[in-house]
Amino acid sequence: MNIGVDAAALGMSGAVVASTNDVNSVYWNPAGLTHLEDHQISLMHANYFANIAQYDYIGYASPIDDRSAWGISMIRFGVDDIMDTTQLIDNQGNIDYNRIRLFSTADYGFTFSYARKLPVDGFQYGVNAKVIRRVIGKFANSWGFGFDFGLQFERNGWNFGLMLRDITTTYNVWNIDEEEYKKIANAIPGENNELPESTEITLPKAQLGVSKKIEFHGDYSLLVATNLNMRFEQTNDIISSKVVSIDPALGFEFGYTDLVFLRAGAGNFQNVTQLDNTEKLNFQPNIGLGFKYKGIQVDYALTDLGNQSTALYSNIFSLKVDLGIFR
């Protein structure tokens, strides 16, 4: 739930909390759903770690009336066809490759969103209810839940956004198959003899964003946006303390006649300790390209251009369709 969705947003390093205004607001800031004029659907696919992991997303949103909207989405991040070799060697020490089985491990996030304009002109808010499902083959699975809250404010061409994630903390409660666990508990003597923790807690996070769109001669536009991504713990972020750590992100989108878009961004600024105990500032540069025609938008993003950070680059594709074109 931390990676993000939509190639257009990821090409700008996710610096869209203030500017998001379509179906993908269900992830970035549900308050942006109030800008919807018709039903929209969005799809995204990405490969991570040399195609080992698959990351997929689908979202749908629709206006309720002229002041409110709703949306729903699903995210899946999974690794499939993992070999289960726990039964490779039988009790007699014989190796039998027919005993190998395949399994998948996957995380699912289901989000239900509602947004509404406030009586104060330019203000809107949104709420997400999230259900988290995690599966590790037949070994373990979990259910979790949490809530997000978002605000947007528009004034004199400037857009401001605030996204509070996991505001009540997000809980995941695991159910571990003890019979399956016993099969691997003594694989290494003295290790893995106790069941893992059955509860995971995701702490709250906050994102503060500002954006402004500049028009040039009617045909050209430039969207400039920035985020301050805050975690309430000490991390390797470029700004870090015991109270809060801040990771800034900056994004740009250059558009021509609302038809072609070029994007760039930088984020994930981290102080990384080197082998000689010195610190180096790493960051993740992204670029993107998009085309929009008659309500259909296709976007592409390449994240971590030039391998400037410790993350691995990924190719991300997404599709957004305004369903009103089919009427």
N, C-alpha and C positions, 0 to 999 in steps of 0.2 A: 504493500500500500504506500510505499515511499518512492517508488521509481517514477511514477507519473504516467500519463496517457496522452495520446494525440501527438503525431509527429510534428505538427505545427508548433505546439507548445514546447516540446522537447528540443526542437531546433533553436528555440530562444532560451534554453536552459531552465525552462519552467518558470520564467519570470512573468507570469500571466495572472497572478492573483487579482490584480486590479483591472485587467483588460478583458478577461474571459467573458464571453457573452453568447455562448452557443451550447449545444448539447454536452460538450465536454466540461462544462461548468460543474457537472455532477461530481467531478473529481477535484478540480482546481479551486472552485469557490461556488457553492450552490446559489449564492445571491445573483450570479450572472445569468441564471435561467430566466429571470424576469425580462430579459431582452429578446427572448424568442418570439418570433412572429408566426411560426408554424411548427408542425411536427418535424423532428430531426432524428436521424440515426447516425451513429458513428461506429466504425470498426477500426481496429489496429492490430498489427502483428509485428513482432520483433523476435530475433534470435540472439541469444546471449551465450557467451563462453563457447565460441566456435560451434554454434548450432546445437550444443548439448541441451540448453534450456530454451523453452518456448514461452513467450510472453504474449498473451492475447487479451483483447478488451472489446466489449460491445456496450454501447450506451444508447438510450432512447429518452427523449424529452419532448414535452409538449406544453404550450400555454393552457392554463385553465380559463382565465379571463384576461382582461387588459391589465390586471395588477398582480397576477400570481401564475405560477407554473410548477410543474412537477417533472421528475425524471427517475430513471432506474438504470443501473449499470451492473456489469459483471466483469471482474478481472480474474485471469488465471495465469499463474506462473508455475510451470511444472517441468520436471525432468522425467521422461518416459523411457521404458525399456531398459531399466536398470537390472543388472544380473544379480539374483539372489543366490549366493554361493554357500549359504549356511548349511546346506545338505549335500554339498559336493563330495565330502568324505564321509563314508558310513562308519558304523561302530567298529568295523574290522579294519579300518584304515584304507579301504579301497576307494579309489577315485572314480566317480561315475558322472560324466558330463550330462547325462540325461536327467540328473536330479536338479540341474540348474533351472530356475524359474525367473520370469521377468516380472517386474513391478514398477509402479510409478509413484513419484512423490510430487505433490502439488499443493499450492495455496490458492484459495478462492476468496475473492472479496465481492460481496453483494451490497450495493448501496441503493438506498431509497431516499430521494431528495424532494424537498418542498421549498419554494422561494416565494417571497411576496414583497411588493413595494411598500415602503412605510409612508405615512401621511406627510412626512417632511420631504419636499421635492428633492430628488437626486439620491435618496437613500433607499437601499433595499437589503434584505437579509435572506439567508437560506440556512436550512438545517439538513444534515445527513444522518440517517440511521444505518449503521453498517453491521453486517453479519459476516463473520470470518469463519471459513471452513478450511482445515488443513488435514491432509491425508499422507501418511507414509506407508504405502502398500497395505499389507494386513497387519503391520506391526503396531501402528498407532494412528489415532485421528483426534481431532479437536474441533470444538465449536467456540466461537467468541462473538462479542458484540461491543459496539461503541458508538459514539456520536461526534459529529463535527458541527461547527457553527461558523457561518461566514457573513461578512458585511461588505458592501460596496457603497461608495459615495462619489458623485460626479459634480464638478463645479468648474465652470469657465474652461472647458476643454481638458481638464485634468481629471484623472480617475484614481481613486484610492481604494485599496482593498485590505481586508483583514480576514485571515482564515485560521480558526482555532481547531486543530485536529485532536481527536481523542480526548475531548474536554472532560469526560468523566473517567478517564483512563479506559483502555480497551483490554478486556480480559479474554484469555484463551484457556479453556479447561481441556486437558488431554485425557484421553482414554487409551491406556496402553494394554495391549494383549500380553498378559503375563506368560502364557504358554509359549508364544513366539519369542518373547524376551529371554526365557530360560534357555532357549537353543543357542543363544549367542552370549549369554552372561559370563561364561567361563572361557570364552575364546582366547582371552589373554589372562593368565593367572593373576589374581589380585586386582583386576580392573573390571569395570562394568558389572559389579556384583549387586549394586543397588539400583532400584528403579529411578529414572530421572524425575525431576520435579514435574508435577502434574498441572501447574498453573503458570501461565505467562502473563505479564502485565506490560502494556505499552503506555508509556508516560505521555502526557499532553505535549503538544508542539504548537508553535504559532508562526504564521507567515504574514508579514506586512509588506504590501506592494504599492507602487506608484507607477503610473504610465501616462503618456501623452501622445496623441496622434497628430502629426503635422501634415497638412495637405499642401502640395506644390502644383499650382496651375491646373488643378482639377484632375489631372491624369496620374500624378505621382503622390505617394504618401509614405511617411516614415513613422513607424510606431517605435517609441523608446520606452522600455519598461525595466523596472528593477524590483527585486524582492530582498527582504531580510528574513532568512529562514532561521528560526530560533528554537533551540532545544534547552530545556531547563535542567541541564547537567553539564559537567565539564567534559569537553571532547577535544579533538584535534582541529576544530574549526579555527579559522583565522582570527576570530575574536572569541576568547574563551575565558570563563571565570567559573567559580563554584556555583554561581546562581544561574547564569545563562550563557549559552554559546551561540554565536551568530555566524551564519554562512551566507554571504551576499551572493546574489545572482543578477546578471545583467543580460538583457536581450534586445534585439533589434529586428524589425521586420520592414523591408522595403517593398512596396507594392506598386504595380502599374495597372491602372484602370480597373482595379479590383479583379484582375484576371491572373496575373503572375506575381509570385511572392518569393523574395529571397530573404533568408533569415540567418541570424548568427547569435551566439550567446556564449557566456562563460559563467561557470558556477562550480560548486563543490570545492571551494578553496580550503585546503587542508595543510597544516604544518606537519610534515612527515619526517620522522627521525631517521637519519641515514646510518649506515654501518659504522661510521666514525663518530657517531653521537651528535653530529651537527644536524640542524633542522633545515629542510628545504620546503619552500612553498609550492605545492602542487595545485593544479586546477583542471577543470574539465571543459575544454572548448567544444562547442557544437555548431553545426551548420545545417541549413535546411532549404528545401525548395518546395513550392506549392503551386497548383493550378486550380482555378475555379471557373466553372462555366455552367450557367443556367441551373444553379442550385446544387451542383455536384462539385465537390472539392477533393482533390487527391494531393497528399502531402508526403514528403520524404524527409528524414533527418538522419544525419550521421553524427553520433555522439562520441565525444572524446577524440576529436580530430587531432592527429599528430601524436596521440598517446602521451599527453602532457601530465596525466594523472595516473593513479594506480588502478583505475577502472579500465576494463576492456571495452573497446569501441563496439558499437552495435549499429546495424542498419534497421531503421524503423519506418514502416509504411502505414499510412492510415487513410481512411475514406470517410467523408462526411456527406450526407445526402439530405437535402431539404425535401421532405416527402410531398410538399405542396406542388412540386413540378409534375406529379402524376395525376393531378386533378384535371 
